[in-house]
């Protein structure tokens, strides 16, 4: 694949990643605020929470629950941002450089963190949603998608190690006459 085709393909992916980043942020915010502030009057939208709640929520509780409810979305945005950084480098023709390795490492760490972010988000959301109750009701769960993301994170970490070795070989070959 030529550098021009790599740049062209990277440019197209960058557009997709930017649109996805904006979409994830807006849609997740809407999926939190619409049911928590307006109630469950929407037949097309089924909402589940880690604990049983009565909708609509008070504004303050909805606002308090928003940040932990967005933990998974924040993780997705961080993953998309790292992909944007990586494919900007590819678009510029930067392939076997340390910056690329750093992107792969960050991607792997974010992917590995996926189940932990999900559990912490669920615990904090359940804590906020039961704030007015006499006792706290904590709830958390992880699913196979989170575990799959973690396994993919370990695979990406291996790819980062391979890329790091490739960068070292590339740097050595540049010094060789």
Secondary structure, 3 states (H helix, E strand, C coil): CCHHHHHHHHHHHHHHHHHHHHHHHHHHHHHHHHHHHHCCCCCCCCCCCCCCCCCCCCHHHHHHHHHHHCHHHHHHHHHHHHHHHHHHHHHCCCCCCHHHHHHHHHHHHHHHCHHHHHHHHHHHHHHHHCCCCCCCCCCCCCCHHHHHHHHHHHHHHHHHHHHHHHHHHHHHHHHCC
